Amino acid sequence: MPLKFQINQYITLKLEYNKTAIYINNERFINCKYLLLNIPIDRIRNVENQYLNNTLF
C-alpha cells in the first residue's frame, strides 16, 4: 500500500515505487514535479487563496 499525504482537498502526494507522485482531484499529474514560489510569509494566506482559486478552476 503506497504512503499518502493529503495537502488539501485537491492535492495529494503518494509514494509509488520510491518516487513521489502528485495527484490533483484524484488524477495523476505528470506535467511537472514541483512548484516553486517566492512569496513573503505575511502575504501567503492572501496569495494562496487567490492563486489556487484561479488556477484549479
N, CA, C and O atoms as a Maestro MAE file, in Angstrom:
{
 s_m_m2io_version
 :::
 2.0.0
}

f_m_ct {
 s_m_title
 :::
 protein
 m_atom[228] {
  # First column is atom index #
  i_m_mmod_type
  r_m_x_coord
  r_m_y_coord
  r_m_z_coord
  i_m_residue_number
  s_m_chain_name
  s_m_pdb_residue_name
  s_m_pdb_atom_name
  i_m_atomic_number
  :::
  1 25 0.842 -1.185 0.000 1 A "MET " " N  " 7
  2 3 0.000 0.000 0.000 1 A "MET " " CA " 6
  3 2 0.889 1.252 0.000 1 A "MET " " C  " 6
  4 15 1.761 1.385 0.859 1 A "MET " " O  " 8
  5 25 0.674 2.179 -0.966 2 A "PRO " " N  " 7
  6 3 1.527 3.365 -1.033 2 A "PRO " " CA " 6
  7 2 1.249 4.330 0.118 2 A "PRO " " C  " 6
  8 15 0.128 4.414 0.620 2 A "PRO " " O  " 8
  9 25 2.288 5.052 0.523 3 A "LEU " " N  " 7
  10 3 2.122 6.107 1.512 3 A "LEU " " CA " 6
  11 2 1.426 7.283 0.846 3 A "LEU " " C  " 6
  12 15 1.665 7.572 -0.327 3 A "LEU " " O  " 8
  13 25 0.558 7.967 1.603 4 A "LYS " " N  " 7
  14 3 -0.235 9.046 1.027 4 A "LYS " " CA " 6
  15 2 -0.263 10.227 1.989 4 A "LYS " " C  " 6
  16 15 -0.388 10.046 3.200 4 A "LYS " " O  " 8
  17 25 -0.144 11.451 1.440 5 A "PHE " " N  " 7
  18 3 -0.213 12.672 2.235 5 A "PHE " " CA " 6
  19 2 -1.161 13.635 1.546 5 A "PHE " " C  " 6
  20 15 -0.930 14.037 0.406 5 A "PHE " " O  " 8
  21 25 -2.229 14.003 2.241 6 A "GLN " " N  " 7
  22 3 -3.234 14.911 1.700 6 A "GLN " " CA " 6
  23 2 -2.813 16.351 1.980 6 A "GLN " " C  " 6
  24 15 -2.739 16.749 3.143 6 A "GLN " " O  " 8
  25 25 -2.534 17.140 0.940 7 A "ILE " " N  " 7
  26 3 -2.150 18.543 1.079 7 A "ILE " " CA " 6
  27 2 -3.389 19.391 1.363 7 A "ILE " " C  " 6
  28 15 -3.418 20.165 2.320 7 A "ILE " " O  " 8
  29 25 -4.393 19.236 0.537 8 A "ASN " " N  " 7
  30 3 -5.683 19.906 0.718 8 A "ASN " " CA " 6
  31 2 -6.728 19.067 -0.005 8 A "ASN " " C  " 6
  32 15 -6.447 17.931 -0.389 8 A "ASN " " O  " 8
  33 25 -7.917 19.600 -0.195 9 A "GLN " " N  " 7
  34 3 -8.972 18.789 -0.808 9 A "GLN " " CA " 6
  35 2 -8.698 18.451 -2.269 9 A "GLN " " C  " 6
  36 15 -9.343 17.561 -2.823 9 A "GLN " " O  " 8
  37 25 -7.763 19.140 -2.896 10 A "TYR " " N  " 7
  38 3 -7.460 18.923 -4.304 10 A "TYR " " CA " 6
  39 2 -6.159 18.166 -4.543 10 A "TYR " " C  " 6
  40 15 -6.062 17.402 -5.503 10 A "TYR " " O  " 8
  41 25 -5.156 18.363 -3.687 11 A "ILE " " N  " 7
  42 3 -3.813 17.845 -3.956 11 A "ILE " " CA " 6
  43 2 -3.431 16.762 -2.957 11 A "ILE " " C  " 6
  44 15 -3.564 16.933 -1.745 11 A "ILE " " O  " 8
  45 25 -2.947 15.629 -3.499 12 A "THR " " N  " 7
  46 3 -2.479 14.511 -2.689 12 A "THR " " CA " 6
  47 2 -1.116 14.076 -3.220 12 A "THR " " C  " 6
  48 15 -0.894 14.040 -4.430 12 A "THR " " O  " 8
  49 25 -0.207 13.747 -2.304 13 A "LEU " " N  " 7
  50 3 1.086 13.180 -2.682 13 A "LEU " " CA " 6
  51 2 1.079 11.708 -2.310 13 A "LEU " " C  " 6
  52 15 0.640 11.343 -1.220 13 A "LEU " " O  " 8
  53 25 1.563 10.864 -3.208 14 A "LYS " " N  " 7
  54 3 1.655 9.431 -2.934 14 A "LYS " " CA " 6
  55 2 3.065 8.954 -3.261 14 A "LYS " " C  " 6
  56 15 3.644 9.342 -4.276 14 A "LYS " " O  " 8
  57 25 3.606 8.112 -2.394 15 A "LEU " " N  " 7
  58 3 4.903 7.498 -2.662 15 A "LEU " " CA " 6
  59 2 4.648 6.189 -3.397 15 A "LEU " " C  " 6
  60 15 4.110 5.239 -2.829 15 A "LEU " " O  " 8
  61 25 5.039 6.151 -4.667 16 A "GLU " " N  " 7
  62 3 4.824 4.978 -5.517 16 A "GLU " " CA " 6
  63 2 6.163 4.551 -6.115 16 A "GLU " " C  " 6
  64 15 6.814 5.330 -6.811 16 A "GLU " " O  " 8
  65 25 6.561 3.341 -5.846 17 A "TYR " " N  " 7
  66 3 7.827 2.806 -6.365 17 A "TYR " " CA " 6
  67 2 9.005 3.713 -6.002 17 A "TYR " " C  " 6
  68 15 9.882 3.969 -6.826 17 A "TYR " " O  " 8
  69 25 9.010 4.196 -4.748 18 A "ASN " " N  " 7
  70 3 10.062 5.056 -4.200 18 A "ASN " " CA " 6
  71 2 10.162 6.423 -4.873 18 A "ASN " " C  " 6
  72 15 11.207 7.070 -4.801 18 A "ASN " " O  " 8
  73 25 9.088 6.870 -5.526 19 A "LYS " " N  " 7
  74 3 9.035 8.203 -6.128 19 A "LYS " " CA " 6
  75 2 7.730 8.867 -5.729 19 A "LYS " " C  " 6
  76 15 6.706 8.207 -5.553 19 A "LYS " " O  " 8
  77 25 7.784 10.191 -5.590 20 A "THR " " N  " 7
  78 3 6.590 10.938 -5.219 20 A "THR " " CA " 6
  79 2 5.745 11.218 -6.455 20 A "THR " " C  " 6
  80 15 6.238 11.743 -7.453 20 A "THR " " O  " 8
  81 25 4.470 10.864 -6.375 21 A "ALA " " N  " 7
  82 3 3.514 11.151 -7.441 21 A "ALA " " CA " 6
  83 2 2.548 12.210 -6.930 21 A "ALA " " C  " 6
  84 15 2.110 12.158 -5.780 21 A "ALA " " O  " 8
  85 25 2.221 13.161 -7.781 22 A "ILE " " N  " 7
  86 3 1.296 14.237 -7.437 22 A "ILE " " CA " 6
  87 2 -0.059 13.921 -8.055 22 A "ILE " " C  " 6
  88 15 -0.158 13.612 -9.242 22 A "ILE " " O  " 8
  89 25 -1.106 14.003 -7.227 23 A "TYR " " N  " 7
  90 3 -2.472 13.789 -7.700 23 A "TYR " " CA " 6
  91 2 -3.286 15.046 -7.460 23 A "TYR " " C  " 6
  92 15 -3.257 15.612 -6.367 23 A "TYR " " O  " 8
  93 25 -4.012 15.483 -8.480 24 A "ILE " " N  " 7
  94 3 -4.911 16.620 -8.369 24 A "ILE " " CA " 6
  95 2 -6.303 16.122 -8.707 24 A "ILE " " C  " 6
  96 15 -6.546 15.606 -9.798 24 A "ILE " " O  " 8
  97 25 -7.218 16.283 -7.750 25 A "ASN " " N  " 7
  98 3 -8.573 15.749 -7.884 25 A "ASN " " CA " 6
  99 2 -8.543 14.267 -8.234 25 A "ASN " " C  " 6
  100 15 -9.288 13.817 -9.105 25 A "ASN " " O  " 8
  101 25 -7.689 13.515 -7.561 26 A "ASN " " N  " 7
  102 3 -7.529 12.063 -7.719 26 A "ASN " " CA " 6
  103 2 -7.041 11.638 -9.097 26 A "ASN " " C  " 6
  104 15 -7.170 10.470 -9.462 26 A "ASN " " O  " 8
  105 25 -6.484 12.564 -9.864 27 A "GLU " " N  " 7
  106 3 -5.917 12.237 -11.170 27 A "GLU " " CA " 6
  107 2 -4.425 12.534 -11.137 27 A "GLU " " C  " 6
  108 15 -4.012 13.620 -10.730 27 A "GLU " " O  " 8
  109 25 -3.619 11.570 -11.566 28 A "ARG " " N  " 7
  110 3 -2.168 11.748 -11.521 28 A "ARG " " CA " 6
  111 2 -1.737 12.908 -12.413 28 A "ARG " " C  " 6
  112 15 -2.153 13.013 -13.567 28 A "ARG " " O  " 8
  113 25 -0.901 13.769 -11.859 29 A "PHE " " N  " 7
  114 3 -0.414 14.956 -12.548 29 A "PHE " " CA " 6
  115 2 1.021 14.688 -12.968 29 A "PHE " " C  " 6
  116 15 1.885 14.498 -12.113 29 A "PHE " " O  " 8
  117 25 1.291 14.669 -14.256 30 A "ILE " " N  " 7
  118 3 2.619 14.286 -14.732 30 A "ILE " " CA " 6
  119 2 3.349 15.396 -15.488 30 A "ILE " " C  " 6
  120 15 4.428 15.157 -16.030 30 A "ILE " " O  " 8
  121 25 2.787 16.594 -15.536 31 A "ASN " " N  " 7
  122 3 3.422 17.668 -16.297 31 A "ASN " " CA " 6
  123 2 4.662 18.240 -15.637 31 A "ASN " " C  " 6
  124 15 5.613 18.603 -16.330 31 A "ASN " " O  " 8
  125 25 4.676 18.328 -14.323 32 A "CYS " " N  " 7
  126 3 5.850 18.841 -13.629 32 A "CYS " " CA " 6
  127 2 5.922 18.203 -12.249 32 A "CYS " " C  " 6
  128 15 4.939 17.628 -11.780 32 A "CYS " " O  " 8
  129 25 7.066 18.297 -11.602 33 A "LYS " " N  " 7
  130 3 7.258 17.659 -10.308 33 A "LYS " " CA " 6
  131 2 7.257 18.628 -9.149 33 A "LYS " " C  " 6
  132 15 7.141 18.189 -8.005 33 A "LYS " " O  " 8
  133 25 7.380 19.932 -9.384 34 A "TYR " " N  " 7
  134 3 7.398 20.859 -8.260 34 A "TYR " " CA " 6
  135 2 6.922 22.237 -8.693 34 A "TYR " " C  " 6
  136 15 6.914 22.586 -9.874 34 A "TYR " " O  " 8
  137 25 6.533 22.988 -7.704 35 A "LEU " " N  " 7
  138 3 6.120 24.361 -7.902 35 A "LEU " " CA " 6
  139 2 6.921 25.201 -6.918 35 A "LEU " " C  " 6
  140 15 6.867 24.968 -5.710 35 A "LEU " " O  " 8
  141 25 7.648 26.157 -7.419 36 A "LEU " " N  " 7
  142 3 8.498 26.993 -6.580 36 A "LEU " " CA " 6
  143 2 7.910 28.400 -6.539 36 A "LEU " " C  " 6
  144 15 7.746 29.049 -7.572 36 A "LEU " " O  " 8
  145 25 7.599 28.856 -5.338 37 A "LEU " " N  " 7
  146 3 7.048 30.198 -5.159 37 A "LEU " " CA " 6
  147 2 7.935 30.981 -4.207 37 A "LEU " " C  " 6
  148 15 8.463 30.432 -3.240 37 A "LEU " " O  " 8
  149 25 8.092 32.252 -4.483 38 A "ASN " " N  " 7
  150 3 8.839 33.140 -3.604 38 A "ASN " " CA " 6
  151 2 7.866 34.218 -3.142 38 A "ASN " " C  " 6
  152 15 7.772 35.285 -3.749 38 A "ASN " " O  " 8
  153 25 7.138 33.927 -2.052 39 A "ILE " " N  " 7
  154 3 6.116 34.827 -1.535 39 A "ILE " " CA " 6
  155 2 6.449 35.155 -0.086 39 A "ILE " " C  " 6
  156 15 6.711 34.247 0.703 39 A "ILE " " O  " 8
  157 25 6.445 36.435 0.280 40 A "PRO " " N  " 7
  158 3 6.686 36.793 1.684 40 A "PRO " " CA " 6
  159 2 5.635 36.140 2.592 40 A "PRO " " C  " 6
  160 15 4.469 36.023 2.215 40 A "PRO " " O  " 8
  161 25 6.051 35.724 3.768 41 A "ILE " " N  " 7
  162 3 5.174 35.000 4.682 41 A "ILE " " CA " 6
  163 2 3.906 35.777 5.007 41 A "ILE " " C  " 6
  164 15 2.836 35.178 5.122 41 A "ILE " " O  " 8
  165 25 3.996 37.073 5.155 42 A "ASP " " N  " 7
  166 3 2.819 37.854 5.515 42 A "ASP " " CA " 6
  167 2 1.787 37.934 4.389 42 A "ASP " " C  " 6
  168 15 0.669 38.396 4.617 42 A "ASP " " O  " 8
  169 25 2.141 37.491 3.177 43 A "ARG " " N  " 7
  170 3 1.203 37.522 2.053 43 A "ARG " " CA " 6
  171 2 0.728 36.141 1.643 43 A "ARG " " C  " 6
  172 15 -0.085 36.026 0.725 43 A "ARG " " O  " 8
  173 25 1.201 35.104 2.281 44 A "ILE " " N  " 7
  174 3 0.881 33.740 1.842 44 A "ILE " " CA " 6
  175 2 -0.610 33.464 1.853 44 A "ILE " " C  " 6
  176 15 -1.145 32.988 0.852 44 A "ILE " " O  " 8
  177 25 -1.293 33.742 2.939 45 A "ARG " " N  " 7
  178 3 -2.725 33.420 3.025 45 A "ARG " " CA " 6
  179 2 -3.508 34.074 1.887 45 A "ARG " " C  " 6
  180 15 -4.318 33.411 1.239 45 A "ARG " " O  " 8
  181 25 -3.280 35.355 1.637 46 A "ASN " " N  " 7
  182 3 -3.997 36.076 0.601 46 A "ASN " " CA " 6
  183 2 -3.658 35.538 -0.790 46 A "ASN " " C  " 6
  184 15 -4.558 35.299 -1.596 46 A "ASN " " O  " 8
  185 25 -2.390 35.351 -1.072 47 A "VAL " " N  " 7
  186 3 -1.952 34.865 -2.384 47 A "VAL " " CA " 6
  187 2 -2.410 33.424 -2.596 47 A "VAL " " C  " 6
  188 15 -2.843 33.066 -3.691 47 A "VAL " " O  " 8
  189 25 -2.319 32.597 -1.554 48 A "GLU " " N  " 7
  190 3 -2.715 31.196 -1.677 48 A "GLU " " CA " 6
  191 2 -4.171 31.093 -2.109 48 A "GLU " " C  " 6
  192 15 -4.481 30.345 -3.036 48 A "GLU " " O  " 8
  193 25 -5.053 31.810 -1.472 49 A "ASN " " N  " 7
  194 3 -6.468 31.743 -1.814 49 A "ASN " " CA " 6
  195 2 -6.726 32.233 -3.238 49 A "ASN " " C  " 6
  196 15 -7.459 31.588 -3.989 49 A "ASN " " O  " 8
  197 25 -6.139 33.353 -3.611 50 A "GLN " " N  " 7
  198 3 -6.336 33.888 -4.951 50 A "GLN " " CA " 6
  199 2 -5.746 32.976 -6.005 50 A "GLN " " C  " 6
  200 15 -6.400 32.680 -7.004 50 A "GLN " " O  " 8
  201 25 -4.508 32.522 -5.795 51 A "TYR " " N  " 7
  202 3 -3.815 31.714 -6.789 51 A "TYR " " CA " 6
  203 2 -4.500 30.361 -6.994 51 A "TYR " " C  " 6
  204 15 -4.757 29.959 -8.128 51 A "TYR " " O  " 8
  205 25 -4.791 29.668 -5.905 52 A "LEU " " N  " 7
  206 3 -5.402 28.352 -6.029 52 A "LEU " " CA " 6
  207 2 -6.787 28.433 -6.632 52 A "LEU " " C  " 6
  208 15 -7.148 27.585 -7.449 52 A "LEU " " O  " 8
  209 25 -7.566 29.418 -6.258 53 A "ASN " " N  " 7
  210 3 -8.890 29.562 -6.831 53 A "ASN " " CA " 6
  211 2 -8.825 29.842 -8.325 53 A "ASN " " C  " 6
  212 15 -9.639 29.321 -9.087 53 A "ASN " " O  " 8
  213 25 -7.869 30.655 -8.751 54 A "ASN " " N  " 7
  214 3 -7.743 30.987 -10.171 54 A "ASN " " CA " 6
  215 2 -7.099 29.854 -10.971 54 A "ASN " " C  " 6
  216 15 -7.386 29.712 -12.160 54 A "ASN " " O  " 8
  217 25 -6.250 29.058 -10.359 55 A "THR " " N  " 7
  218 3 -5.503 28.024 -11.064 55 A "THR " " CA " 6
  219 2 -6.284 26.726 -11.194 55 A "THR " " C  " 6
  220 15 -6.273 26.101 -12.254 55 A "THR " " O  " 8
  221 25 -6.949 26.320 -10.149 56 A "LEU " " N  " 7
  222 3 -7.572 24.989 -10.134 56 A "LEU " " CA " 6
  223 2 -8.954 24.968 -10.772 56 A "LEU " " C  " 6
  224 15 -9.503 23.892 -11.003 56 A "LEU " " O  " 8
  225 25 -9.521 26.119 -11.059 57 A "PHE " " N  " 7
  226 3 -10.887 26.124 -11.617 57 A "PHE " " CA " 6
  227 2 -10.946 26.772 -12.957 57 A "PHE " " C  " 6
  228 15 -12.019 26.855 -13.556 57 A "PHE " " O  " 8
  :::
 }
 m_bond[227] {
  # First column is bond index #
  i_m_from
  i_m_to
  i_m_order
  :::
  1 1 2 1
  2 2 3 1
  3 3 4 2
  4 3 5 1
  5 5 6 1
  6 6 7 1
  7 7 8 2
  8 7 9 1
  9 9 10 1
  10 10 11 1
  11 11 12 2
  12 11 13 1
  13 13 14 1
  14 14 15 1
  15 15 16 2
  16 15 17 1
  17 17 18 1
  18 18 19 1
  19 19 20 2
  20 19 21 1
  21 21 22 1
  22 22 23 1
  23 23 24 2
  24 23 25 1
  25 25 26 1
  26 26 27 1
  27 27 28 2
  28 27 29 1
  29 29 30 1
  30 30 31 1
  31 31 32 2
  32 31 33 1
  33 33 34 1
  34 34 35 1
  35 35 36 2
  36 35 37 1
  37 37 38 1
  38 38 39 1
  39 39 40 2
  40 39 41 1
  41 41 42 1
  42 42 43 1
  43 43 44 2
  44 43 45 1
  45 45 46 1
  46 46 47 1
  47 47 48 2
  48 47 49 1
  49 49 50 1
  50 50 51 1
  51 51 52 2
  52 51 53 1
  53 53 54 1
  54 54 55 1
  55 55 56 2
  56 55 57 1
  57 57 58 1
  58 58 59 1
  59 59 60 2
  60 59 61 1
  61 61 62 1
  62 62 63 1
  63 63 64 2
  64 63 65 1
  65 65 66 1
  66 66 67 1
  67 67 68 2
  68 67 69 1
  69 69 70 1
  70 70 71 1
  71 71 72 2
  72 71 73 1
  73 73 74 1
  74 74 75 1
  75 75 76 2
  76 75 77 1
  77 77 78 1
  78 78 79 1
  79 79 80 2
  80 79 81 1
  81 81 82 1
  82 82 83 1
  83 83 84 2
  84 83 85 1
  85 85 86 1
  86 86 87 1
  87 87 88 2
  88 87 89 1
  89 89 90 1
  90 90 91 1
  91 91 92 2
  92 91 93 1
  93 93 94 1
  94 94 95 1
  95 95 96 2
  96 95 97 1
  97 97 98 1
  98 98 99 1
  99 99 100 2
  100 99 101 1
  101 101 102 1
  102 102 103 1
  103 103 104 2
  104 103 105 1
  105 105 106 1
  106 106 107 1
  107 107 108 2
  108 107 109 1
  109 109 110 1
  110 110 111 1
  111 111 112 2
  112 111 113 1
  113 113 114 1
  114 114 115 1
  115 115 116 2
  116 115 117 1
  117 117 118 1
  118 118 119 1
  119 119 120 2
  120 119 121 1
  121 121 122 1
  122 122 123 1
  123 123 124 2
  124 123 125 1
  125 125 126 1
  126 126 127 1
  127 127 128 2
  128 127 129 1
  129 129 130 1
  130 130 131 1
  131 131 132 2
  132 131 133 1
  133 133 134 1
  134 134 135 1
  135 135 136 2
  136 135 137 1
  137 137 138 1
  138 138 139 1
  139 139 140 2
  140 139 141 1
  141 141 142 1
  142 142 143 1
  143 143 144 2
  144 143 145 1
  145 145 146 1
  146 146 147 1
  147 147 148 2
  148 147 149 1
  149 149 150 1
  150 150 151 1
  151 151 152 2
  152 151 153 1
  153 153 154 1
  154 154 155 1
  155 155 156 2
  156 155 157 1
  157 157 158 1
  158 158 159 1
  159 159 160 2
  160 159 161 1
  161 161 162 1
  162 162 163 1
  163 163 164 2
  164 163 165 1
  165 165 166 1
  166 166 167 1
  167 167 168 2
  168 167 169 1
  169 169 170 1
  170 170 171 1
  171 171 172 2
  172 171 173 1
  173 173 174 1
  174 174 175 1
  175 175 176 2
  176 175 177 1
  177 177 178 1
  178 178 179 1
  179 179 180 2
  180 179 181 1
  181 181 182 1
  182 182 183 1
  183 183 184 2
  184 183 185 1
  185 185 186 1
  186 186 187 1
  187 187 188 2
  188 187 189 1
  189 189 190 1
  190 190 191 1
  191 191 192 2
  192 191 193 1
  193 193 194 1
  194 194 195 1
  195 195 196 2
  196 195 197 1
  197 197 198 1
  198 198 199 1
  199 199 200 2
  200 199 201 1
  201 201 202 1
  202 202 203 1
  203 203 204 2
  204 203 205 1
  205 205 206 1
  206 206 207 1
  207 207 208 2
  208 207 209 1
  209 209 210 1
  210 210 211 1
  211 211 212 2
  212 211 213 1
  213 213 214 1
  214 214 215 1
  215 215 216 2
  216 215 217 1
  217 217 218 1
  218 218 219 1
  219 219 220 2
  220 219 221 1
  221 221 222 1
  222 222 223 1
  223 223 224 2
  224 223 225 1
  225 225 226 1
  226 226 227 1
  227 227 228 2
  :::
 }
}
